[in-house]
Amino acid sequence: MRFAIDVTACWRPQRVGMVTVAVELSRALVANRGQDEFVLLCSRERPASLADLDCEAVLAPYRHELVLKSRWLPTVEPLLECDAILYPYWPSPPFRRPGAPPAAIFVHDLAFRIRPGEVPWQQRLYFRTVLRRALHQAAAVLVPSESTMQDLLRLYSIPGLAHRLEVIPEGLPTGVAAGPLPDGVEPGFVLAVGTVEPRKNYPRLLAAYRQLRGRGALPFIINGRPGVPQLVIAGRPGWAYGDTLQRIGGEPGVRYLGHVDEPTLAALYGSASVLAFPSLYEGFGLPLLEAMSYGVPAVVGRTGALPELAPGAAILVDGEDVAAIAGGLERLLADEGLRKKLGEEGRRRALGYTWANAASRTHDVLRRISRRSHEKVA
């Protein structure tokens, strides 16, 4: 069979969030394609992260998402001679022409409905415009967690949607060799990873960290050094973060690195004592999975998909309660045995999350919804 994958959004140079999912899933699908063919739908040129893939590519003359969705993709879909098409980043075009192949769309989360005040208005408007129609049209809807599946069913009363839903968890990114730690960062720190945006809850994390530092002589011995370790934050500036960057920069004991490359991120995970991830909502929680794979225990928010990913590998806290976040961090930092126990369970659980598994299940979905499959049934 022949399948298309929309990677028009993957020209973005920073491998974060949904870009990581689209890139890693595409690579794994092509690597394990068997006798099937895959064609990439790209914006202007192949993304650098997919340039080495041995498969066909169709190049759009546009970058802008709205132009791609309203003009180019609806025009090219019926011409691809594909059995099905995968949309792993944004939903499919809201208006599809006759002859377009069956589509599988990936819905990463529903933050724009569940926490709308923490999502840019442009993104809220876009998803409110295209998602419902895409859900009606899609032959399959892929989600990364049971939590996101339940959110979809609760918020979108669409006949037959439950039968088209498939939970396909994300996987661990391809491993890279760790680089050096950034200057001034000593092993044993508390690590926070994620875009600086309201949903990631950095202001409350900063307040919790300040509480820890203000409690005086705490019984922490991390890597032979007493006291509260450094808080290191790795994440690009996002949106609607207000004065968060200024507050991060002015907080004693906090080091802000901005966006880091993959070797640096590997070094950070490999040298951290604890991951602080008190996010207010996640559709999956890739930073938690990455930390688990390194044996780093975590303090995470108890909403969204994080409790689904975290059993036995993290302490769950109320992300809106500063004292609860501080208490979770204090508990882990003060108990080396607990850190080791949670870290070992995290490593064990992380082994089950691979992009090869995700690609195999996605490939099965594409074959199931394909035109040729339907022709055989008929």
LOVEXDO-572577 format. One record per residue (C-alpha): residue in three letters; residue number from 0; x, y, z. Coordinates in Angstrom, 3 decimals, decimal comma. Each point is the difference from the previous one (the first is absolute). Layout:
N
(ALA; NUM; (X; Y; Z))
...
This chain:
378
(MET; 0; (0,000; 0,000; 0,000))
(ARG; 1; (0,967; 3,640; -0,351))
(PHE; 2; (-0,432; 2,499; 2,855))
(ALA; 3; (0,634; 3,732; 0,347))
(ILE; 4; (1,169; 1,839; 3,119))
(ASP; 5; (-0,544; 3,726; 0,455))
(VAL; 6; (3,265; 1,431; 1,375))
(THR; 7; (-0,544; 3,544; -1,264))
(ALA; 8; (0,360; 1,335; 3,566))
(CYS; 9; (3,359; -1,699; 0,594))
(TRP; 10; (2,123; 2,707; -1,647))
(ARG; 11; (0,139; 1,596; 3,458))
(PRO; 12; (3,611; -0,362; 1,197))
(GLN; 13; (-0,730; -0,703; 3,683))
(ARG; 14; (-0,989; -3,593; 0,747))
(VAL; 15; (-2,649; 0,618; 2,633))
(GLY; 16; (-3,444; -1,411; 0,732))
(MET; 17; (-2,013; -0,916; -3,054))
(VAL; 18; (2,984; 0,436; -2,356))
(THR; 19; (1,801; -2,757; 1,900))
(VAL; 20; (-3,033; -2,278; -0,337))
(ALA; 21; (-0,388; 0,629; -3,743))
(VAL; 22; (3,720; -0,468; -0,711))
(GLU; 23; (0,564; -3,096; 2,130))
(LEU; 24; (-3,202; -1,697; -1,146))
(SER; 25; (0,803; 0,710; -3,665))
(ARG; 26; (3,521; -1,382; 0,351))
(ALA; 27; (-1,241; -3,167; 1,684))
(LEU; 28; (-2,769; -0,533; -2,567))
(VAL; 29; (2,414; 0,252; -2,924))
(ALA; 30; (2,608; -2,171; 1,731))
(ASN; 31; (-2,549; -2,785; 0,583))
(ARG; 32; (-2,110; 0,352; -3,144))
(GLY; 33; (0,422; -3,551; -1,318))
(GLN; 34; (-1,407; -0,161; -3,540))
(ASP; 35; (-1,984; 3,226; 0,370))
(GLU; 36; (0,997; 3,439; -1,284))
(PHE; 37; (-0,049; 3,318; 1,822))
(VAL; 38; (0,039; 3,491; -1,483))
(LEU; 39; (0,728; 3,111; 2,065))
(LEU; 40; (-1,984; 3,197; -0,551))
(CYS; 41; (2,487; 2,769; 0,762))
(SER; 42; (0,012; 3,775; 0,173))
(ARG; 43; (2,447; 1,341; -2,630))
(GLU; 44; (2,704; -2,595; 0,744))
(ARG; 45; (0,479; -3,171; 1,975))
(PRO; 46; (0,462; 0,793; 3,691))
(ALA; 47; (3,655; -0,382; 0,994))
(SER; 48; (-1,015; -2,649; 2,551))
(LEU; 49; (-1,567; -2,101; -2,783))
(ALA; 50; (2,402; 0,775; -2,832))
(ASP; 51; (1,658; -3,428; 0,107))
(LEU; 52; (-3,198; -2,060; -0,245))
(ASP; 53; (-0,144; -2,325; -2,983))
(CYS; 54; (-3,439; 0,945; -1,248))
(GLU; 55; (-1,751; 2,312; -2,415))
(ALA; 56; (-0,827; 3,604; 0,930))
(VAL; 57; (-2,458; 2,516; -1,430))
(LEU; 58; (0,940; 3,623; 0,642))
(ALA; 59; (-2,496; 2,791; 0,602))
(PRO; 60; (0,879; 3,549; -1,055))
(TYR; 61; (-1,386; 1,355; 3,280))
(ARG; 62; (0,913; 0,203; 3,681))
(HIS; 63; (-3,124; 1,545; 1,486))
(GLU; 64; (-2,256; -2,564; 1,675))
(LEU; 65; (-3,268; 1,625; -1,086))
(VAL; 66; (1,060; 0,115; -3,642))
(LEU; 67; (1,153; -3,609; 0,132))
(LYS; 68; (-3,275; -1,129; 1,578))
(SER; 69; (-2,351; 2,085; -2,131))
(ARG; 70; (1,718; -0,154; -3,379))
(TRP; 71; (2,914; -2,368; -0,519))
(LEU; 72; (-0,909; -3,148; 1,958))
(PRO; 73; (-3,606; -0,215; -1,292))
(THR; 74; (1,380; 0,315; -3,546))
(VAL; 75; (2,784; -2,554; 0,329))
(GLU; 76; (-1,786; -2,642; 2,130))
(PRO; 77; (-2,049; -1,519; -2,880))
(LEU; 78; (3,086; -0,055; -2,279))
(LEU; 79; (2,244; -2,047; 2,304))
(GLU; 80; (-1,375; -3,429; -1,012))
(CYS; 81; (0,230; -0,975; 3,671))
(ASP; 82; (-2,008; -2,545; 1,936))
(ALA; 83; (-0,074; 2,176; 3,142))
(ILE; 84; (1,601; 3,124; 1,420))
(LEU; 85; (1,317; 0,753; 3,481))
(TYR; 86; (-0,188; 3,430; 1,640))
(PRO; 87; (2,338; -0,300; 3,033))
(TYR; 88; (0,250; 3,727; 0,831))
(TRP; 89; (-3,058; 2,110; -0,778))
(PRO; 90; (-3,445; -1,381; -0,978))
(SER; 91; (-0,876; -0,718; -3,616))
(PRO; 92; (-1,316; 2,803; -2,234))
(PRO; 93; (-3,555; 0,973; 0,975))
(PHE; 94; (-1,151; -0,154; -3,620))
(ARG; 95; (1,172; -3,102; -1,851))
(ARG; 96; (-0,759; -0,648; -3,652))
(PRO; 97; (-1,518; -3,110; -1,593))
(GLY; 98; (2,677; -2,614; -0,510))
(ALA; 99; (1,998; 0,932; 3,107))
(PRO; 100; (1,354; -3,112; 1,744))
(PRO; 101; (-1,317; -1,067; 3,430))
(ALA; 102; (1,715; 2,007; 2,732))
(ALA; 103; (1,373; -0,895; 3,417))
(ILE; 104; (0,465; 3,077; 2,173))
(PHE; 105; (1,997; 0,331; 3,211))
(VAL; 106; (-1,548; 2,031; 2,848))
(HIS; 107; (2,792; 0,714; 2,489))
(ASP; 108; (-2,032; 1,735; 2,687))
(LEU; 109; (-3,011; 2,222; 0,554))
(ALA; 110; (1,653; 2,822; 1,901))
(PHE; 111; (-1,838; 2,564; -2,134))
(ARG; 112; (-3,299; -1,278; 1,447))
(ILE; 113; (1,075; -1,099; 3,491))
(ARG; 114; (2,262; 2,955; 0,862))
(PRO; 115; (-0,884; 2,592; -2,663))
(GLY; 116; (1,448; 2,927; 1,916))
(GLU; 117; (3,452; -1,558; -0,306))
(VAL; 118; (-0,079; -0,496; -3,778))
(PRO; 119; (0,648; 2,785; -2,575))
(TRP; 120; (-3,216; 1,370; -1,460))
(GLN; 121; (1,179; -0,817; -3,536))
(GLN; 122; (0,393; -3,669; 0,923))
(ARG; 123; (-3,366; -0,070; 1,770))
(LEU; 124; (-1,691; 1,506; -3,071))
(TYR; 125; (1,791; -2,362; -2,366))
(PHE; 126; (-0,894; -3,161; 1,890))
(ARG; 127; (-3,579; 1,082; 0,633))
(THR; 128; (-0,311; 0,542; -3,756))
(VAL; 129; (1,577; -3,211; -1,301))
(LEU; 130; (-0,056; -2,717; 2,656))
(ARG; 131; (-3,691; -0,890; 0,177))
(ARG; 132; (-0,244; -0,302; -3,778))
(ALA; 133; (3,234; -2,038; -0,091))
(LEU; 134; (-1,398; -2,356; 2,653))
(HIS; 135; (-3,157; -0,515; -2,066))
(GLN; 136; (1,994; -0,739; -3,159))
(ALA; 137; (2,865; -2,089; 1,396))
(ALA; 138; (-0,008; -3,744; -0,568))
(ALA; 139; (2,135; -0,349; 3,152))
(VAL; 140; (0,881; 2,315; 2,882))
(LEU; 141; (3,256; -0,701; 1,839))
(VAL; 142; (0,651; 1,265; 3,535))
(PRO; 143; (3,072; -0,471; 2,239))
(SER; 144; (-1,808; -0,913; 3,222))
(GLU; 145; (-3,207; -1,306; 1,526))
(SER; 146; (-0,385; 3,419; 1,623))
(THR; 147; (-0,097; 1,773; -3,358))
(MET; 148; (-2,426; -2,597; -1,334))
(GLN; 149; (-2,391; 0,664; 2,880))
(ASP; 150; (0,377; 3,761; -0,517))
(LEU; 151; (-0,967; -0,408; -3,662))
(LEU; 152; (-3,038; -2,124; 0,751))
(ARG; 153; (-1,128; 2,407; 2,722))
(LEU; 154; (0,413; 3,171; -2,062))
(TYR; 155; (-1,043; -1,225; -3,462))
(SER; 156; (-3,290; -1,835; -0,330))
(ILE; 157; (0,550; -1,422; -3,477))
(PRO; 158; (-1,778; -3,174; -1,154))
(GLY; 159; (2,419; -2,894; -0,417))
(LEU; 160; (3,014; 1,869; 1,381))
(ALA; 161; (0,687; -2,558; 2,738))
(HIS; 162; (0,361; -2,762; -2,603))
(ARG; 163; (2,558; 2,012; -1,985))
(LEU; 164; (2,221; 0,882; 2,954))
(GLU; 165; (3,346; -1,726; 0,533))
(VAL; 166; (2,342; 0,655; 2,945))
(ILE; 167; (3,598; -0,051; -1,268))
(PRO; 168; (2,476; 1,164; 2,671))
(GLU; 169; (3,041; 1,979; -1,030))
(GLY; 170; (3,493; -1,453; 0,083))
(LEU; 171; (3,446; 1,009; 1,112))
(PRO; 172; (1,945; 2,150; -2,482))
(THR; 173; (2,978; -1,580; -1,695))
(GLY; 174; (2,837; -0,109; 2,505))
(VAL; 175; (2,906; 2,393; -0,456))
(ALA; 176; (3,350; 0,146; 1,740))
(ALA; 177; (-0,020; 2,386; 2,935))
(GLY; 178; (1,991; 3,184; -0,400))
(PRO; 179; (1,607; 2,016; 2,781))
(LEU; 180; (-2,106; 1,685; 2,658))
(PRO; 181; (-0,368; 3,748; -0,495))
(ASP; 182; (2,504; 2,123; 1,905))
(GLY; 183; (-1,006; 0,579; 3,595))
(VAL; 184; (-2,332; -3,016; 0,205))
(GLU; 185; (1,074; -2,591; 2,569))
(PRO; 186; (-1,408; -3,581; 0,071))
(GLY; 187; (-2,833; -0,666; 2,433))
(PHE; 188; (-2,220; 2,945; -0,982))
(VAL; 189; (-3,787; 0,104; -0,232))
(LEU; 190; (-0,908; 0,035; -3,690))
(ALA; 191; (-3,033; 1,564; -1,685))
(VAL; 192; (-0,558; -0,563; -3,731))
(GLY; 193; (-2,656; 1,649; -2,146))
(THR; 194; (-1,028; 3,108; -1,893))
(VAL; 195; (-0,450; 3,083; 2,170))
(GLU; 196; (-3,776; 0,376; -0,238))
(PRO; 197; (-2,791; 0,192; 2,583))
(ARG; 198; (-0,944; -3,690; -0,153))
(LYS; 199; (3,499; -1,070; 1,092))
(ASN; 200; (-0,543; 1,783; 3,324))
(TYR; 201; (3,421; 1,592; 0,442))
(PRO; 202; (-1,139; 2,818; 2,345))
(ARG; 203; (-1,259; -2,528; 2,566))
(LEU; 204; (3,120; -2,123; -0,428))
(LEU; 205; (2,143; 3,066; 0,704))
(ALA; 206; (-2,068; 0,785; 3,093))
(ALA; 207; (0,339; -3,609; 1,206))
(TYR; 208; (3,745; 0,101; -0,535))
(ARG; 209; (0,168; 3,265; 1,953))
(GLN; 210; (-1,872; -1,698; 2,847))
(LEU; 211; (2,582; -2,786; 0,056))
(ARG; 212; (2,898; 2,432; 0,137))
(GLY; 213; (-1,720; 1,960; 2,746))
(ARG; 214; (-0,382; -2,941; 2,342))
(GLY; 215; (3,581; 0,208; 1,259))
(ALA; 216; (2,111; -3,088; 0,640))
(LEU; 217; (-1,828; -2,828; -1,749))
(PRO; 218; (1,398; -3,547; 0,115))
(PHE; 219; (0,959; -0,116; -3,678))
(ILE; 220; (3,276; -1,584; -1,043))
(ILE; 221; (0,095; -0,110; -3,796))
(ASN; 222; (3,198; -1,329; -1,577))
(GLY; 223; (1,792; 0,581; 3,303))
(ARG; 224; (-1,074; 3,647; 0,238))
(PRO; 225; (-2,447; 1,185; 2,695))
(GLY; 226; (-2,840; 2,446; -0,580))
(VAL; 227; (-2,562; 0,678; -2,725))
(PRO; 228; (1,473; -0,764; -3,431))
(GLN; 229; (-0,198; 2,330; -2,970))
(LEU; 230; (-3,201; 0,177; -2,075))
(VAL; 231; (0,857; -0,229; -3,706))
(ILE; 232; (-2,668; 0,894; -2,574))
(ALA; 233; (0,295; -1,083; -3,653))
(GLY; 234; (-2,715; 1,287; -2,329))
(ARG; 235; (-0,514; 2,626; -2,650))
(PRO; 236; (-2,144; 3,067; 0,640))
(GLY; 237; (-3,531; -0,800; -1,138))
(TRP; 238; (-3,044; 2,231; 0,317))
(ALA; 239; (-1,964; 1,964; 2,585))
(TYR; 240; (2,769; -0,440; 2,544))
(GLY; 241; (-0,241; 3,577; 1,289))
(ASP; 242; (2,845; 0,749; 2,388))
(THR; 243; (0,970; -3,662; 0,515))
(LEU; 244; (3,364; 0,326; -1,741))
(GLN; 245; (0,868; 3,005; 2,164))
(ARG; 246; (-1,048; -1,897; 3,121))
(ILE; 247; (2,103; -2,995; -1,036))
(GLY; 248; (2,988; 2,259; -0,576))
(GLY; 249; (-0,394; 1,678; 3,375))
(GLU; 250; (-0,480; -3,135; 2,123))
(PRO; 251; (3,086; -1,019; 2,032))
(GLY; 252; (1,199; -3,522; -0,728))
(VAL; 253; (-1,809; -0,228; -3,365))
(ARG; 254; (1,799; -0,411; -3,326))
(TYR; 255; (-1,960; 0,571; -3,220))
(LEU; 256; (1,508; -1,585; -3,115))
(GLY; 257; (-2,712; 0,704; -2,563))
(HIS; 258; (-0,360; -2,565; -2,787))
(VAL; 259; (2,836; -2,565; 0,052))
(ASP; 260; (1,189; -2,409; -2,673))
(GLU; 261; (-0,427; -3,732; 0,364))
(PRO; 262; (3,526; -0,818; 1,279))
(THR; 263; (-0,381; 2,666; 2,695))
(LEU; 264; (-3,460; -1,283; 0,937))
(ALA; 265; (1,416; -3,525; 0,316))
(ALA; 266; (2,729; 1,338; 2,299))
(LEU; 267; (-2,599; 1,775; 2,134))
(TYR; 268; (-2,151; -3,092; 0,418))
(GLY; 269; (3,085; -2,064; 0,768))
(SER; 270; (1,151; 2,335; 2,780))
(ALA; 271; (-3,298; 1,088; 1,622))
(SER; 272; (-1,114; -1,298; 3,391))
(VAL; 273; (-3,703; 0,824; -0,469))
(LEU; 274; (-2,310; 1,155; -2,799))
(ALA; 275; (-2,454; 2,753; 0,977))
(PHE; 276; (-2,953; -0,177; -2,383))
(PRO; 277; (-3,077; 1,403; 1,797))
(SER; 278; (-1,794; 0,676; -3,288))
(LEU; 279; (-3,650; 0,993; 0,225))
(TYR; 280; (-0,986; -2,150; -3,000))
(GLU; 281; (1,759; -2,382; -2,408))
(GLY; 282; (-1,335; -2,194; -2,767))
(PHE; 283; (2,934; -2,361; 0,547))
(GLY; 284; (3,088; 1,427; 1,748))
(LEU; 285; (3,159; -0,723; -2,009))
(PRO; 286; (2,407; 1,670; 2,487))
(LEU; 287; (-1,227; -2,401; 2,684))
(LEU; 288; (0,577; -3,018; -2,263))
(GLU; 289; (3,477; 1,253; -0,887))
(ALA; 290; (0,864; 0,473; 3,680))
(MET; 291; (-1,323; -3,490; 0,788))
(SER; 292; (2,292; -1,500; -2,634))
(TYR; 293; (2,983; 1,527; 1,817))
(GLY; 294; (-1,196; -1,214; 3,387))
(VAL; 295; (-0,796; 3,522; 1,200))
(PRO; 296; (-2,926; 0,075; 2,486))
(ALA; 297; (-2,528; 2,778; -0,420))
(VAL; 298; (-2,502; 2,279; 1,688))
(VAL; 299; (-2,909; 0,426; -2,424))
(GLY; 300; (-3,454; 1,556; -0,158))
(ARG; 301; (-2,907; -2,346; 0,633))
(THR; 302; (-2,193; 1,199; -2,891))
(GLY; 303; (-0,092; -0,983; -3,666))
(ALA; 304; (2,009; -2,998; -1,188))
(LEU; 305; (2,919; 0,206; 2,455))
(PRO; 306; (-1,564; -2,322; 2,628))
(GLU; 307; (-0,495; -2,559; -2,779))
(LEU; 308; (3,694; 0,053; -0,899))
(ALA; 309; (1,425; 0,443; 3,500))
(PRO; 310; (-1,090; -2,957; 2,208))
(GLY; 311; (2,903; -1,110; 2,151))
(ALA; 312; (2,390; 2,506; -1,590))
(ALA; 313; (-1,128; 3,353; 1,385))
(ILE; 314; (-1,677; 1,836; 2,863))
(LEU; 315; (-3,338; 1,521; -1,026))
(VAL; 316; (-0,885; 3,449; 1,337))
(ASP; 317; (-2,657; 2,656; -0,465))
(GLY; 318; (1,638; 2,283; -2,551))
(GLU; 319; (-1,986; 2,997; 1,244))
(ASP; 320; (1,270; -0,422; 3,579))
(VAL; 321; (3,463; 1,511; 0,518))
(ALA; 322; (0,407; -1,700; 3,374))
(ALA; 323; (-0,821; -3,387; -1,563))
(ILE; 324; (2,654; 0,483; -2,686))
(ALA; 325; (2,556; 1,029; 2,616))
(GLY; 326; (-0,971; -2,971; 2,163))
(GLY; 327; (0,422; -2,441; -2,878))
(LEU; 328; (3,443; 1,367; -0,837))
(GLU; 329; (1,036; -0,059; 3,658))
(ARG; 330; (-1,129; -3,587; 0,393))
(LEU; 331; (2,032; -1,188; -2,983))
(LEU; 332; (3,113; 2,064; 0,735))
(ALA; 333; (0,078; -1,198; 3,601))
(ASP; 334; (-0,390; -3,717; -0,769))
(GLU; 335; (2,705; -1,585; -2,136))
(GLY; 336; (-1,652; -3,413; 0,325))
(LEU; 337; (-3,280; 1,327; -1,376))
(ARG; 338; (1,799; 1,714; -2,864))
(LYS; 339; (1,691; -3,278; -0,888))
(LYS; 340; (-3,224; -2,000; 0,235))
(LEU; 341; (-1,998; 2,378; -2,209))
(GLY; 342; (2,902; 0,308; -2,432))
(GLU; 343; (0,286; -3,753; -0,459))
(GLU; 344; (-3,730; -0,363; -0,592))
(GLY; 345; (0,140; 2,868; -2,486))
(ARG; 346; (2,746; -1,702; -1,989))
(ARG; 347; (-1,991; -3,231; -0,077))
(ARG; 348; (-3,206; 1,684; -1,141))
(ALA; 349; (1,746; 2,138; -2,613))
(LEU; 350; (1,175; -3,103; -1,860))
(GLY; 351; (-3,574; -0,548; -1,202))
(TYR; 352; (-0,211; 3,363; -1,772))
(THR; 353; (1,728; -0,118; -3,402))
(TRP; 354; (-0,645; 1,698; -3,316))
(ALA; 355; (0,304; -3,409; -1,673))
(ASN; 356; (-3,044; -1,137; 1,986))
(ALA; 357; (-1,869; 3,221; -0,766))
(ALA; 358; (0,842; -0,313; -3,704))
(SER; 359; (-1,087; -3,648; -0,142))
(ARG; 360; (-3,387; 0,838; 1,491))
(THR; 361; (-0,384; 3,080; -2,227))
(HIS; 362; (0,913; -2,060; -3,069))
(ASP; 363; (-2,689; -2,525; 0,968))
(VAL; 364; (-2,546; 2,824; 0,240))
(LEU; 365; (0,977; 1,377; -3,428))
(ARG; 366; (-0,347; -3,433; -1,583))
(ARG; 367; (-3,358; -0,524; 1,692))
(ILE; 368; (-1,501; 3,281; -1,240))
(SER; 369; (1,584; -0,167; -3,438))
(ARG; 370; (-1,954; 0,084; -3,223))
(ARG; 371; (1,353; -3,379; -1,002))
(SER; 372; (-1,140; -1,550; 3,258))
(HIS; 373; (-3,495; 1,329; -0,592))
(GLU; 374; (0,035; -1,279; -3,606))
(LYS; 375; (0,855; -3,507; 1,229))
(VAL; 376; (-2,885; 0,097; 2,466))
(ALA; 377; (-2,354; 1,165; -2,727))
